[in-house]
């Protein structure tokens, strides 16, 4: 009788022991679930604010000039407008000659070519005129004060032209010549166009 009553009691004790061993493993699950839920419910970090747009450049930071020989660039600057009287004087002749010199210095060869007389444009094609300055570096044009004289109902202004530069190998280049400008003298019946200075002849010769 005594040994028979002990068997159920022993089975109950073993069952309780098994439950106690599983308890720590089961206790971890709620903690892990809570951490996972907290992670899932966390709000995403806000994106970094965008950088403000760059301010436009100011001051003297203007674009550099275009490459040499770029005919699409801005035209060469011209002298301020003259009064009718000044335009017909030696001042007007000098102003036109300086426009020609500046156009060559800035390599606006098409603009310089357009100032030539019809006879010179026939002697030089546009390509021939441009080839005079082909592969030159920085160009300097000197046009000293010329002389004014009248003949056969016209006024002529003549001035020497000296062009200096370097070739593609760095060797010095010198081109010398003369520019002759002409206009009709102040005679009755002369039109405004005839009274304006224009190029009559230009010579340009390589000296070295």
Backbone as JSON, one array per atom type, in Angstrom:
{
  "sequence": "XXXXXXXXXXXXXXXXXXXXXXXXXXXXXXXXXXXXXXXXXXXXXXXXXXXXXXXXXXXXXXXXXXXXXXXXXXXXXXXXXXXXXXXXXXXXXXXXXXXXXXXXXXXXXXXXXXXXXXXXXXXXXXXXXXXXXXXXXXXXXXXXXXXXXXXXXXXXXXXXXXXXXXXXXXXXXXXXXXXXXXXXXXXXXXXXXXXXXXXXXXXXXXXX",
  "N": [[0.84, -1.2, 0.0], [1.89, 1.25, 0.79], [4.07, 1.73, -1.08], [2.67, 1.84, -3.45], [1.15, 4.26, -3.28], [3.15, 6.16, -3.45], [3.97, 6.35, -6.12], [2.15, 7.94, -7.83], [2.66, 10.44, -6.65], [5.38, 10.82, -7.18], [5.35, 11.07, -9.98], [3.95, 13.47, -10.3], [5.77, 15.26, -9.2], [7.89, 15.1, -11.04], [6.7, 16.19, -13.33], [6.21, 18.83, -12.53], [8.86, 19.7, -12.28], [9.75, 19.63, -14.91], [8.19, 21.66, -16.08], [9.22, 23.87, -14.73], [11.84, 23.99, -15.81], [11.34, 24.78, -18.46], [10.36, 27.31, -18.2], [12.26, 29.58, -18.13], [13.04, 29.75, -20.84], [10.61, 30.35, -22.1], [10.11, 32.8, -20.96], [11.81, 34.57, -22.15], [10.79, 35.19, -24.63], [8.58, 37.14, -24.52], [10.06, 39.49, -23.97], [11.71, 39.72, -26.24], [9.76, 39.99, -28.2], [8.64, 42.44, -27.46], [10.79, 44.18, -27.9], [11.08, 43.91, -30.64], [8.63, 44.93, -31.52], [8.86, 47.57, -30.69], [10.96, 48.38, -32.32], [9.79, 48.13, -34.86], [7.8, 50.04, -34.73], [9.14, 52.44, -34.64], [9.65, 55.73, -35.87], [10.79, 56.67, -39.16], [13.97, 58.33, -39.76], [14.03, 61.85, -40.36], [14.6, 63.28, -43.66], [17.74, 64.8, -44.64], [18.04, 68.35, -44.75], [17.83, 70.09, -47.89], [20.6, 71.54, -49.66], [21.01, 75.08, -49.87], [20.39, 76.96, -52.93], [23.13, 77.93, -55.03], [24.5, 81.21, -54.88], [24.36, 83.66, -57.51], [27.28, 84.61, -59.38], [29.03, 87.63, -58.75], [30.37, 90.93, -59.28], [33.57, 91.2, -60.81], [33.66, 88.83, -62.16], [33.36, 88.0, -64.99], [32.52, 86.19, -67.99], [35.22, 84.58, -69.67], [36.87, 85.7, -72.49], [36.01, 84.46, -75.88], [37.47, 81.63, -77.68], [40.44, 82.14, -79.7], [39.84, 83.57, -82.86], [37.18, 82.99, -82.9], [34.36, 83.7, -84.47], [31.77, 83.95, -83.59], [31.71, 85.24, -81.23], [31.24, 88.21, -79.14], [31.03, 91.32, -80.92], [33.81, 93.43, -81.86], [34.57, 96.29, -79.82], [33.46, 99.57, -80.7], [34.3, 102.97, -81.54], [32.83, 105.81, -79.79], [29.81, 107.38, -81.09], [30.22, 110.02, -83.47], [29.9, 113.56, -84.02], [28.43, 115.04, -86.97], [30.19, 116.86, -88.11], [32.64, 116.21, -86.87], [32.9, 113.62, -87.77], [33.46, 113.97, -90.44], [35.94, 115.03, -90.33], [39.53, 114.74, -89.66], [39.42, 113.31, -87.32], [37.26, 111.56, -87.66], [38.29, 109.86, -89.63], [40.41, 108.69, -88.22], [38.94, 107.35, -86.25], [37.58, 105.36, -87.71], [39.77, 103.91, -88.69], [40.87, 102.97, -86.29], [38.81, 101.29, -85.45], [39.12, 99.25, -87.32], [41.71, 98.34, -86.62], [41.26, 97.43, -83.98], [39.46, 95.35, -84.44], [41.09, 93.48, -85.74], [43.01, 92.97, -83.71], [41.37, 91.74, -81.8], [40.76, 89.53, -83.19], [38.53, 89.47, -84.81], [38.06, 88.89, -87.65], [36.27, 88.85, -89.77], [34.78, 91.14, -89.33], [36.73, 93.12, -89.65], [37.35, 92.65, -92.32], [34.99, 93.39, -93.59], [35.17, 96.13, -93.56], [36.93, 96.81, -95.53], [37.75, 98.17, -98.78], [35.79, 97.79, -101.84], [37.59, 97.08, -103.9], [39.77, 95.99, -102.49], [38.48, 93.83, -101.27], [38.0, 92.37, -103.47], [40.56, 91.75, -104.24], [41.47, 90.25, -102.07], [39.97, 87.35, -100.89], [37.54, 86.53, -98.34], [38.54, 84.35, -96.94], [41.24, 84.4, -97.72], [42.08, 86.8, -96.57], [41.71, 86.24, -93.84], [43.58, 84.18, -93.56], [45.97, 85.52, -93.51], [46.48, 86.02, -90.88], [46.61, 83.57, -89.72], [47.09, 81.09, -87.24], [48.38, 82.8, -85.5], [49.5, 84.17, -82.36], [48.75, 86.27, -79.62], [47.7, 89.35, -80.93], [48.99, 92.49, -81.85], [48.26, 95.73, -82.95], [49.54, 98.54, -84.44], [48.82, 101.84, -85.22], [49.99, 104.6, -86.05], [49.68, 108.24, -85.94], [48.46, 109.63, -88.94], [48.58, 111.23, -92.18], [46.81, 113.95, -93.68], [45.4, 114.88, -96.71], [44.31, 116.62, -99.67], [42.92, 115.93, -102.9], [41.85, 116.17, -106.23], [39.09, 116.67, -105.69], [38.63, 115.06, -103.48], [39.31, 113.89, -100.14], [42.1, 112.46, -98.5], [43.28, 110.15, -96.12], [46.14, 108.9, -94.79], [47.92, 106.31, -93.15], [50.53, 104.55, -91.45], [50.61, 100.99, -90.88], [51.31, 98.6, -88.5], [51.69, 95.32, -87.57], [52.18, 93.07, -85.01], [53.12, 89.89, -83.67], [53.24, 86.43, -82.61], [54.17, 83.3, -84.09], [52.85, 79.89, -84.3], [54.96, 78.45, -83.28], [56.16, 80.13, -81.56], [57.82, 82.05, -82.63], [58.74, 85.41, -83.52], [56.51, 87.56, -85.32], [56.02, 89.91, -87.87], [54.09, 92.26, -89.51], [53.8, 94.64, -91.98], [52.44, 97.64, -93.38], [50.16, 99.86, -95.08], [47.38, 102.0, -94.57], [44.89, 103.55, -96.4], [42.48, 105.97, -96.34], [39.47, 107.42, -97.61], [37.35, 110.14, -98.59], [34.71, 112.01, -100.16], [35.27, 115.4, -100.91], [34.03, 118.44, -99.36], [31.82, 119.28, -101.34], [29.36, 120.77, -103.47], [26.37, 118.96, -103.88], [27.33, 116.51, -102.97], [26.62, 113.42, -101.46], [25.44, 112.27, -98.18], [26.58, 109.73, -97.69], [28.82, 109.76, -99.37], [30.31, 111.68, -98.13], [31.26, 110.47, -95.88], [33.99, 108.81, -94.25], [35.82, 106.12, -95.71], [37.49, 103.0, -96.33], [40.06, 103.1, -98.71], [42.33, 101.8, -99.68], [44.32, 99.08, -98.56], [47.42, 97.81, -97.55], [49.26, 94.94, -96.67], [52.07, 93.36, -95.63], [54.14, 90.62, -94.94], [57.04, 90.88, -93.04], [58.77, 89.38, -91.52]],
  "CA": [[0.0, 0.0, 0.0], [2.73, 2.45, 0.92], [4.82, 1.96, -2.33], [1.72, 2.2, -4.52], [0.76, 5.67, -3.13], [4.28, 7.04, -3.77], [4.16, 6.5, -7.57], [1.53, 9.17, -8.35], [3.34, 11.63, -6.13], [6.64, 10.98, -7.91], [5.03, 11.57, -11.33], [3.58, 14.88, -10.19], [7.0, 16.02, -8.96], [8.65, 15.18, -12.3], [5.99, 17.11, -14.23], [6.49, 20.19, -12.07], [10.26, 20.02, -12.58], [9.84, 19.91, -16.35], [7.6, 22.99, -16.32], [10.14, 24.91, -14.23], [12.98, 24.11, -16.73], [10.92, 25.47, -19.68], [9.92, 28.67, -17.9], [13.19, 30.65, -18.55], [13.0, 29.93, -22.3], [9.37, 31.03, -22.46], [10.12, 34.16, -20.43], [12.59, 35.44, -23.04], [9.99, 35.55, -25.8], [7.9, 38.44, -24.41], [11.02, 40.6, -24.06], [12.12, 39.87, -27.63], [8.62, 40.52, -28.95], [8.48, 43.86, -27.13], [11.85, 44.93, -28.58], [10.77, 43.93, -32.07], [7.51, 45.85, -31.74], [9.36, 48.94, -30.54], [11.75, 48.69, -33.51], [8.89, 48.3, -36.01], [6.98, 51.24, -34.59], [9.97, 53.66, -34.61], [9.47, 56.55, -37.07], [12.05, 56.85, -39.9], [14.64, 59.62, -39.55], [13.68, 62.82, -41.41], [15.71, 63.49, -44.6], [18.56, 65.99, -44.41], [17.56, 69.49, -45.55], [18.57, 70.32, -49.13], [21.49, 72.7, -49.61], [20.43, 76.23, -50.58], [21.0, 77.16, -54.24], [24.3, 78.82, -55.02], [24.24, 82.59, -55.28], [25.04, 83.99, -58.76], [28.54, 85.34, -59.21], [28.92, 89.08, -58.93], [31.66, 91.61, -59.36], [34.29, 91.19, -62.08], [33.76, 87.47, -62.68], [32.68, 87.9, -66.27], [33.07, 85.09, -68.79], [36.38, 84.89, -70.45], [36.6, 85.78, -73.89], [36.01, 83.21, -76.61], [38.75, 81.23, -78.25], [40.94, 82.95, -80.8], [39.22, 83.32, -84.15], [35.76, 82.64, -82.77], [33.59, 84.8, -85.05], [30.45, 84.05, -82.96], [31.8, 86.02, -80.01], [30.74, 89.58, -79.23], [31.81, 92.12, -81.86], [34.8, 94.34, -81.27], [33.99, 97.58, -79.46], [33.71, 100.66, -81.63], [34.39, 104.28, -80.9], [31.52, 106.44, -79.62], [29.35, 108.12, -82.26], [30.77, 111.36, -83.63], [29.03, 114.53, -84.68], [28.64, 115.05, -88.42], [31.4, 117.63, -88.43], [33.81, 115.43, -86.44], [33.0, 112.43, -88.62], [34.05, 114.35, -91.72], [37.3, 115.54, -90.1], [40.55, 113.71, -89.44], [38.96, 112.49, -86.2], [36.44, 110.48, -88.2], [39.17, 108.91, -90.3], [41.11, 107.93, -87.17], [37.99, 106.46, -85.58], [37.36, 104.2, -88.57], [41.01, 103.14, -88.72], [41.0, 102.29, -85.0], [37.87, 100.17, -85.47], [39.77, 98.2, -88.11], [42.81, 97.8, -85.83], [40.72, 96.67, -82.85], [38.88, 94.1, -84.94], [42.19, 92.53, -85.98], [43.57, 92.58, -82.42], [40.43, 90.82, -81.16], [40.57, 88.42, -84.13], [37.23, 89.55, -85.48], [38.55, 89.14, -89.0], [35.14, 89.13, -90.66], [34.42, 92.54, -89.14], [37.77, 93.92, -90.3], [37.23, 92.45, -93.77], [33.83, 94.14, -94.07], [35.53, 97.54, -93.67], [37.8, 97.02, -96.68], [37.14, 98.7, -100.0], [35.43, 96.73, -102.8], [38.77, 96.64, -104.64], [40.55, 95.1, -101.62], [37.73, 92.59, -101.08], [38.18, 91.59, -104.7], [41.95, 91.26, -104.23], [41.5, 89.21, -101.03], [38.72, 86.75, -100.44], [37.47, 86.53, -96.87], [39.45, 83.3, -96.45], [42.62, 84.88, -97.92], [42.36, 87.83, -95.56], [41.83, 85.56, -92.54], [44.8, 83.38, -93.54], [47.12, 86.37, -93.19], [46.68, 85.99, -89.42], [46.42, 82.19, -89.29], [47.99, 80.5, -86.23], [49.1, 83.81, -84.72], [49.12, 84.31, -80.96], [48.17, 87.58, -79.34], [48.0, 90.28, -82.01], [49.05, 93.92, -81.53], [48.2, 96.54, -84.17], [49.93, 99.94, -84.22], [48.44, 102.75, -86.32], [50.38, 105.96, -85.65], [48.99, 109.34, -86.6], [48.75, 109.7, -90.36], [48.58, 112.53, -92.85], [45.58, 114.29, -94.38], [45.65, 115.71, -97.88], [43.22, 116.64, -100.63], [43.29, 115.82, -104.31], [40.79, 115.85, -107.19], [37.77, 116.68, -105.08], [38.54, 114.07, -102.4], [40.27, 113.95, -99.04], [42.73, 111.17, -98.23], [44.0, 110.03, -94.85], [47.05, 107.76, -94.89], [48.62, 106.0, -91.9], [51.21, 103.25, -91.46], [50.02, 99.92, -90.07], [52.29, 97.59, -88.09], [51.06, 94.23, -86.81], [53.18, 92.18, -84.41], [52.56, 88.73, -82.98], [54.12, 85.27, -82.65], [53.55, 82.18, -84.77], [52.53, 78.77, -83.41], [56.2, 77.97, -82.67], [56.68, 81.16, -80.67], [58.72, 82.98, -83.32], [58.09, 86.72, -83.73], [55.93, 87.85, -86.64], [55.81, 91.34, -88.08], [53.41, 92.57, -90.77], [53.81, 96.09, -92.16], [51.67, 98.1, -94.53], [49.6, 101.2, -95.01], [45.94, 102.12, -94.77], [44.5, 104.82, -97.01], [41.04, 106.2, -96.26], [39.08, 108.47, -98.55], [35.97, 110.62, -98.64], [34.51, 113.12, -101.08], [35.43, 116.7, -100.26], [32.77, 119.15, -99.13], [31.42, 119.94, -102.58], [27.92, 120.78, -103.69], [25.83, 117.75, -104.48], [27.85, 115.28, -102.36], [25.65, 112.75, -100.58], [26.0, 111.95, -96.85], [27.43, 108.54, -97.77], [30.09, 110.14, -99.99], [31.06, 112.52, -97.2], [31.8, 109.65, -94.79], [35.25, 108.14, -94.53], [35.81, 104.68, -95.98], [38.81, 102.52, -96.74], [40.34, 103.14, -100.15], [43.3, 100.75, -99.98], [45.12, 98.58, -97.44], [48.49, 96.87, -97.9], [49.78, 94.19, -95.53], [53.15, 92.5, -96.11], [54.96, 89.99, -93.91], [58.47, 91.2, -93.1], [59.39, 88.16, -90.98]],
  "C": [[0.87, 1.25, 0.0], [3.47, 2.75, -0.36], [3.91, 2.35, -3.46], [1.32, 3.66, -4.44], [1.89, 6.63, -3.52], [4.44, 7.27, -5.28], [3.45, 7.72, -8.14], [2.22, 10.44, -7.87], [4.63, 11.91, -6.86], [6.4, 11.52, -9.31], [4.67, 13.04, -11.32], [4.8, 15.76, -10.0], [7.81, 16.18, -10.23], [8.0, 16.16, -13.28], [6.23, 18.56, -13.85], [7.91, 20.62, -12.4], [10.43, 20.37, -14.04], [9.29, 21.28, -16.69], [8.53, 24.1, -15.88], [11.35, 25.1, -15.16], [12.61, 24.87, -18.0], [10.58, 26.93, -19.44], [10.9, 29.74, -18.34], [13.14, 30.89, -20.05], [11.76, 30.68, -22.72], [9.37, 32.48, -22.01], [10.87, 35.12, -21.34], [11.74, 35.96, -24.17], [9.26, 36.87, -25.66], [8.85, 39.62, -24.55], [11.45, 40.84, -25.5], [11.0, 40.46, -28.47], [8.43, 42.02, -28.7], [9.53, 44.7, -27.85], [11.57, 45.04, -30.06], [9.66, 44.91, -32.39], [7.96, 47.3, -31.65], [10.16, 49.36, -31.76], [10.88, 48.97, -34.71], [8.12, 49.6, -35.94], [7.78, 52.53, -34.6], [9.8, 54.42, -35.92], [10.79, 56.7, -37.81], [12.63, 58.24, -39.68], [14.28, 60.58, -40.67], [14.86, 63.04, -42.35], [16.45, 64.79, -44.29], [18.06, 67.14, -45.27], [18.44, 69.71, -46.77], [19.42, 71.58, -49.0], [20.86, 73.86, -50.36], [21.1, 76.43, -51.92], [22.13, 78.17, -54.17], [23.91, 80.2, -55.51], [24.95, 82.89, -56.6], [26.28, 84.82, -58.5], [28.31, 86.81, -59.48], [30.31, 89.66, -59.08], [32.24, 91.48, -60.75], [34.37, 89.82, -62.7], [32.93, 87.33, -63.94], [33.29, 86.76, -67.07], [34.3, 85.55, -69.57], [36.03, 84.99, -71.91], [36.7, 84.44, -74.57], [37.37, 82.89, -77.16], [39.15, 82.12, -79.41], [40.27, 82.56, -82.1], [37.76, 82.94, -84.09], [34.9, 83.8, -83.25], [32.23, 84.96, -84.4], [30.5, 84.9, -81.7], [31.33, 87.44, -80.25], [31.61, 90.4, -80.16], [32.79, 93.03, -81.14], [34.16, 95.67, -80.94], [34.34, 98.64, -80.48], [33.77, 101.97, -80.87], [33.01, 104.9, -80.76], [31.11, 107.2, -80.88], [29.91, 109.54, -82.28], [29.7, 112.29, -84.22], [29.34, 114.5, -86.18], [29.94, 115.77, -88.8], [32.66, 116.85, -88.06], [34.0, 114.21, -87.34], [33.65, 112.75, -89.96], [35.5, 114.86, -91.58], [38.29, 114.37, -89.98], [40.16, 112.79, -88.29], [38.11, 111.32, -86.69], [37.27, 109.43, -88.91], [39.91, 108.04, -89.28], [40.18, 106.94, -86.49], [37.75, 105.2, -86.41], [38.6, 103.31, -88.62], [41.2, 102.36, -87.42], [40.0, 101.14, -84.88], [38.46, 98.98, -86.21], [40.88, 97.52, -87.29], [42.3, 96.95, -84.67], [40.13, 95.34, -83.31], [39.96, 93.06, -85.2], [42.78, 92.06, -84.66], [42.68, 91.56, -81.71], [40.09, 89.63, -82.04], [39.15, 88.32, -84.64], [37.51, 89.87, -86.96], [37.43, 89.43, -89.99], [34.72, 90.59, -90.55], [35.44, 93.45, -89.8], [37.65, 93.83, -91.82], [36.08, 93.28, -94.34], [34.14, 95.62, -94.23], [36.37, 97.84, -94.91], [37.02, 97.57, -97.87], [36.73, 97.55, -100.91], [36.64, 96.2, -103.57], [39.61, 95.68, -103.79], [39.8, 93.79, -101.37], [37.78, 91.72, -102.34], [39.59, 91.0, -104.76], [42.13, 90.14, -103.22], [40.1, 88.64, -100.87], [38.69, 86.81, -98.92], [38.44, 85.51, -96.29], [40.9, 83.75, -96.6], [42.99, 85.9, -96.86], [42.55, 87.19, -94.19], [43.13, 84.78, -92.45], [46.05, 84.21, -93.3], [47.48, 86.24, -91.71], [46.56, 84.57, -88.86], [47.52, 81.77, -88.31], [48.8, 81.55, -85.46], [48.6, 83.81, -83.28], [48.43, 85.65, -80.74], [48.64, 88.59, -80.38], [47.98, 91.71, -81.47], [49.11, 94.7, -82.84], [48.53, 97.99, -83.8], [49.55, 100.75, -85.46], [48.76, 104.18, -85.87], [49.57, 107.01, -86.41], [49.43, 109.46, -88.05], [48.74, 111.12, -90.88], [47.28, 112.71, -93.63], [45.91, 115.22, -95.54], [44.47, 115.6, -98.85], [43.73, 116.55, -102.05], [42.06, 115.45, -105.12], [39.43, 115.71, -106.53], [37.56, 115.67, -103.97], [39.57, 114.38, -101.33], [40.79, 112.54, -98.78], [43.44, 111.23, -96.88], [44.82, 108.76, -94.94], [47.79, 107.56, -93.58], [49.33, 104.66, -92.03], [50.51, 102.26, -90.53], [51.12, 98.91, -89.77], [51.61, 96.58, -87.18], [52.15, 93.32, -86.3], [52.47, 91.07, -83.66], [53.64, 87.65, -82.93], [53.4, 84.15, -83.38], [53.34, 81.03, -83.79], [53.75, 78.17, -82.74], [56.84, 79.01, -81.76], [57.63, 82.15, -81.32], [58.01, 84.3, -83.6], [57.64, 86.89, -85.17], [55.7, 89.35, -86.72], [55.21, 91.55, -89.47], [53.33, 94.09, -90.87], [53.01, 96.46, -93.4], [51.18, 99.51, -94.32], [48.1, 101.13, -95.24], [45.66, 103.51, -95.32], [42.98, 104.9, -96.96], [40.68, 107.41, -97.12], [37.63, 108.87, -98.31], [35.9, 111.76, -99.64], [34.62, 114.43, -100.31], [34.07, 117.39, -100.15], [32.4, 119.96, -100.38], [29.9, 119.86, -102.71], [27.47, 119.48, -104.36], [26.34, 116.46, -103.88], [26.81, 114.71, -101.4], [26.27, 112.49, -99.22], [26.92, 110.73, -96.89], [28.79, 108.89, -98.37], [30.95, 110.98, -99.06], [31.64, 111.74, -96.02], [33.1, 108.99, -95.23], [35.01, 106.66, -94.8], [37.2, 104.27, -96.43], [38.92, 102.58, -98.26], [41.31, 102.03, -100.54], [44.05, 100.38, -98.71], [46.18, 97.64, -98.0], [49.01, 96.24, -96.62], [50.81, 93.2, -96.05], [53.92, 91.94, -94.92], [56.41, 90.41, -94.11], [59.31, 90.08, -92.48], [58.41, 87.5, -90.05]]
}
